[in-house]
Amino acid sequence: MTNTANERVRWTTADLELFPENGNRYEIIDGELFVTRAPHWNHQKTCGRIFAALDAWSLSTGLGQAAESPGIIFSDADNVIPDVVWASHERLAVLLDEAGHLTAAPELIVEVLSFGSDQEKRDRELKLKLYSSRGVREYWIVDWRKQQIEVCRRENAALVLATTLFSNDELTSPLLPGFSYPVSRIFA
């Protein structure tokens, strides 16, 4: 049997083992392979500041843990590496497999937009749909170029845009009691 033009290759988690460790990031969403290079300096700086804020809050409250660039293996056809995640201790206890990968949705996922329409579409559409279908409770889409954060929260069975925050706003979340961080400090 031969492949026709409208049949597409469906990548799986096992296929990722075949790729070299060369600094590229490999993700699979609905069986489609996405390859990205190392992000821009400001992208990484933004990720680091968000992680630091979530980590400091987590250490002071003891309510959970934050991580940068963890692998999430939802299924063989959905394997992603978000920029930052936060999970409560209770949720984290059931999320991690023996290899230390998340196997289901943490409560909060943060994606910092990378340059390019394809990358932005992946974060705003494909990942939003994936995270929504997998039960993520809150999704922050961070644009360091525009210095804004779109906060999507679960309403019924879907993640929907709840608010857009700008430099003069405070980042808060009902998931994180008492957490408050100036948006301007994220982009400083």
Contacts in CASP RR format, 6 or more apart in sequence:
PFRMAT RR
TARGET T0000
AUTHOR 0000-0000-0000
METHOD contacts of the structure
MODEL  1
MTNTANERVRWTTADLELFPENGNRYEIIDGELFVTRAPHWNHQKTCGRI
FAALDAWSLSTGLGQAAESPGIIFSDADNVIPDVVWASHERLAVLLDEAG
HLTAAPELIVEVLSFGSDQEKRDRELKLKLYSSRGVREYWIVDWRKQQIE
VCRRENAALVLATTLFSNDELTSPLLPGFSYPVSRIFA
8 32 0 8 1.000
9 33 0 8 1.000
10 31 0 8 1.000
10 32 0 8 1.000
10 77 0 8 1.000
11 28 0 8 1.000
11 31 0 8 1.000
11 32 0 8 1.000
11 33 0 8 1.000
11 77 0 8 1.000
12 28 0 8 1.000
12 31 0 8 1.000
12 76 0 8 1.000
12 77 0 8 1.000
13 28 0 8 1.000
13 73 0 8 1.000
13 75 0 8 1.000
13 76 0 8 1.000
13 79 0 8 1.000
14 76 0 8 1.000
15 28 0 8 1.000
15 33 0 8 1.000
16 26 0 8 1.000
16 28 0 8 1.000
16 79 0 8 1.000
19 26 0 8 1.000
23 37 0 8 1.000
23 38 0 8 1.000
24 35 0 8 1.000
24 36 0 8 1.000
24 37 0 8 1.000
24 38 0 8 1.000
25 35 0 8 1.000
25 36 0 8 1.000
25 37 0 8 1.000
25 38 0 8 1.000
25 81 0 8 1.000
26 33 0 8 1.000
26 34 0 8 1.000
26 35 0 8 1.000
27 33 0 8 1.000
27 34 0 8 1.000
27 36 0 8 1.000
27 79 0 8 1.000
27 80 0 8 1.000
27 81 0 8 1.000
28 34 0 8 1.000
28 77 0 8 1.000
28 78 0 8 1.000
28 79 0 8 1.000
28 80 0 8 1.000
29 78 0 8 1.000
29 80 0 8 1.000
29 122 0 8 1.000
29 126 0 8 1.000
29 127 0 8 1.000
29 130 0 8 1.000
30 77 0 8 1.000
30 78 0 8 1.000
30 126 0 8 1.000
30 130 0 8 1.000
31 77 0 8 1.000
31 78 0 8 1.000
34 122 0 8 1.000
36 114 0 8 1.000
36 119 0 8 1.000
39 47 0 8 1.000
39 112 0 8 1.000
39 114 0 8 1.000
40 114 0 8 1.000
40 115 0 8 1.000
42 144 0 8 1.000
42 145 0 8 1.000
43 83 0 8 1.000
43 112 0 8 1.000
43 113 0 8 1.000
43 114 0 8 1.000
43 144 0 8 1.000
45 144 0 8 1.000
46 112 0 8 1.000
46 142 0 8 1.000
46 144 0 8 1.000
46 186 0 8 1.000
46 187 0 8 1.000
47 68 0 8 1.000
47 69 0 8 1.000
47 83 0 8 1.000
47 84 0 8 1.000
47 110 0 8 1.000
47 112 0 8 1.000
48 68 0 8 1.000
48 84 0 8 1.000
49 185 0 8 1.000
49 186 0 8 1.000
49 188 0 8 1.000
50 83 0 8 1.000
50 84 0 8 1.000
50 110 0 8 1.000
50 112 0 8 1.000
50 140 0 8 1.000
50 142 0 8 1.000
50 186 0 8 1.000
51 66 0 8 1.000
51 67 0 8 1.000
51 68 0 8 1.000
51 84 0 8 1.000
53 171 0 8 1.000
53 179 0 8 1.000
53 181 0 8 1.000
53 185 0 8 1.000
53 186 0 8 1.000
54 66 0 8 1.000
54 84 0 8 1.000
54 86 0 8 1.000
54 108 0 8 1.000
54 176 0 8 1.000
54 179 0 8 1.000
55 65 0 8 1.000
55 66 0 8 1.000
57 176 0 8 1.000
57 178 0 8 1.000
57 179 0 8 1.000
57 181 0 8 1.000
58 64 0 8 1.000
58 65 0 8 1.000
58 66 0 8 1.000
58 86 0 8 1.000
61 177 0 8 1.000
61 178 0 8 1.000
62 89 0 8 1.000
63 88 0 8 1.000
63 89 0 8 1.000
63 176 0 8 1.000
63 177 0 8 1.000
64 86 0 8 1.000
64 87 0 8 1.000
64 88 0 8 1.000
64 89 0 8 1.000
64 92 0 8 1.000
65 86 0 8 1.000
65 87 0 8 1.000
65 89 0 8 1.000
65 92 0 8 1.000
66 84 0 8 1.000
66 85 0 8 1.000
66 86 0 8 1.000
67 84 0 8 1.000
67 85 0 8 1.000
67 86 0 8 1.000
68 83 0 8 1.000
68 84 0 8 1.000
69 81 0 8 1.000
69 82 0 8 1.000
69 83 0 8 1.000
69 84 0 8 1.000
70 81 0 8 1.000
70 82 0 8 1.000
70 85 0 8 1.000
70 101 0 8 1.000
70 102 0 8 1.000
71 79 0 8 1.000
71 80 0 8 1.000
71 81 0 8 1.000
71 82 0 8 1.000
71 101 0 8 1.000
71 102 0 8 1.000
72 79 0 8 1.000
72 80 0 8 1.000
72 81 0 8 1.000
72 82 0 8 1.000
72 85 0 8 1.000
72 101 0 8 1.000
72 102 0 8 1.000
72 103 0 8 1.000
72 104 0 8 1.000
72 105 0 8 1.000
72 106 0 8 1.000
73 79 0 8 1.000
73 97 0 8 1.000
73 101 0 8 1.000
73 102 0 8 1.000
73 103 0 8 1.000
74 80 0 8 1.000
74 103 0 8 1.000
74 104 0 8 1.000
74 105 0 8 1.000
74 130 0 8 1.000
74 134 0 8 1.000
78 130 0 8 1.000
78 134 0 8 1.000
80 127 0 8 1.000
80 130 0 8 1.000
82 109 0 8 1.000
82 110 0 8 1.000
82 111 0 8 1.000
82 127 0 8 1.000
83 110 0 8 1.000
83 111 0 8 1.000
83 112 0 8 1.000
83 142 0 8 1.000
84 109 0 8 1.000
84 110 0 8 1.000
84 112 0 8 1.000
85 102 0 8 1.000
85 106 0 8 1.000
85 108 0 8 1.000
85 109 0 8 1.000
85 110 0 8 1.000
86 106 0 8 1.000
86 107 0 8 1.000
86 108 0 8 1.000
86 175 0 8 1.000
86 176 0 8 1.000
87 95 0 8 1.000
87 102 0 8 1.000
87 106 0 8 1.000
87 107 0 8 1.000
87 108 0 8 1.000
88 107 0 8 1.000
91 106 0 8 1.000
91 107 0 8 1.000
92 106 0 8 1.000
94 104 0 8 1.000
95 102 0 8 1.000
95 103 0 8 1.000
95 104 0 8 1.000
95 105 0 8 1.000
95 106 0 8 1.000
96 102 0 8 1.000
96 103 0 8 1.000
97 103 0 8 1.000
104 134 0 8 1.000
105 131 0 8 1.000
105 134 0 8 1.000
105 135 0 8 1.000
105 136 0 8 1.000
105 137 0 8 1.000
106 136 0 8 1.000
107 136 0 8 1.000
107 137 0 8 1.000
107 138 0 8 1.000
107 175 0 8 1.000
108 136 0 8 1.000
108 137 0 8 1.000
108 138 0 8 1.000
108 139 0 8 1.000
108 140 0 8 1.000
108 173 0 8 1.000
108 175 0 8 1.000
108 176 0 8 1.000
109 131 0 8 1.000
109 136 0 8 1.000
109 138 0 8 1.000
109 139 0 8 1.000
109 140 0 8 1.000
110 139 0 8 1.000
110 140 0 8 1.000
110 142 0 8 1.000
111 123 0 8 1.000
111 127 0 8 1.000
111 139 0 8 1.000
111 140 0 8 1.000
111 141 0 8 1.000
111 142 0 8 1.000
112 142 0 8 1.000
112 143 0 8 1.000
112 144 0 8 1.000
113 119 0 8 1.000
113 120 0 8 1.000
113 123 0 8 1.000
113 124 0 8 1.000
113 141 0 8 1.000
113 142 0 8 1.000
113 143 0 8 1.000
113 144 0 8 1.000
113 145 0 8 1.000
114 120 0 8 1.000
114 123 0 8 1.000
115 145 0 8 1.000
123 141 0 8 1.000
124 141 0 8 1.000
127 139 0 8 1.000
128 139 0 8 1.000
128 141 0 8 1.000
128 152 0 8 1.000
128 159 0 8 1.000
131 139 0 8 1.000
131 159 0 8 1.000
132 139 0 8 1.000
132 154 0 8 1.000
132 157 0 8 1.000
132 158 0 8 1.000
132 159 0 8 1.000
135 154 0 8 1.000
136 154 0 8 1.000
136 159 0 8 1.000
137 153 0 8 1.000
137 154 0 8 1.000
137 175 0 8 1.000
138 151 0 8 1.000
138 152 0 8 1.000
138 153 0 8 1.000
138 154 0 8 1.000
138 159 0 8 1.000
138 173 0 8 1.000
138 175 0 8 1.000
139 151 0 8 1.000
139 152 0 8 1.000
139 153 0 8 1.000
139 159 0 8 1.000
140 149 0 8 1.000
140 150 0 8 1.000
140 151 0 8 1.000
140 152 0 8 1.000
140 171 0 8 1.000
141 149 0 8 1.000
141 150 0 8 1.000
141 152 0 8 1.000
142 148 0 8 1.000
142 149 0 8 1.000
142 150 0 8 1.000
142 186 0 8 1.000
143 149 0 8 1.000
143 150 0 8 1.000
144 187 0 8 1.000
147 166 0 8 1.000
147 167 0 8 1.000
147 183 0 8 1.000
147 187 0 8 1.000
148 164 0 8 1.000
148 165 0 8 1.000
148 166 0 8 1.000
148 167 0 8 1.000
148 183 0 8 1.000
149 164 0 8 1.000
149 165 0 8 1.000
149 171 0 8 1.000
149 183 0 8 1.000
149 186 0 8 1.000
150 161 0 8 1.000
150 163 0 8 1.000
150 164 0 8 1.000
150 165 0 8 1.000
151 161 0 8 1.000
151 162 0 8 1.000
151 163 0 8 1.000
151 164 0 8 1.000
151 165 0 8 1.000
151 171 0 8 1.000
151 173 0 8 1.000
152 159 0 8 1.000
152 160 0 8 1.000
152 161 0 8 1.000
152 162 0 8 1.000
153 159 0 8 1.000
153 160 0 8 1.000
153 162 0 8 1.000
153 174 0 8 1.000
154 160 0 8 1.000
165 171 0 8 1.000
165 183 0 8 1.000
166 183 0 8 1.000
167 183 0 8 1.000
167 184 0 8 1.000
167 187 0 8 1.000
168 183 0 8 1.000
168 184 0 8 1.000
169 182 0 8 1.000
169 183 0 8 1.000
170 180 0 8 1.000
170 181 0 8 1.000
170 182 0 8 1.000
170 183 0 8 1.000
171 179 0 8 1.000
171 180 0 8 1.000
171 181 0 8 1.000
171 182 0 8 1.000
171 183 0 8 1.000
171 186 0 8 1.000
172 178 0 8 1.000
172 179 0 8 1.000
172 180 0 8 1.000
172 181 0 8 1.000
173 179 0 8 1.000
END
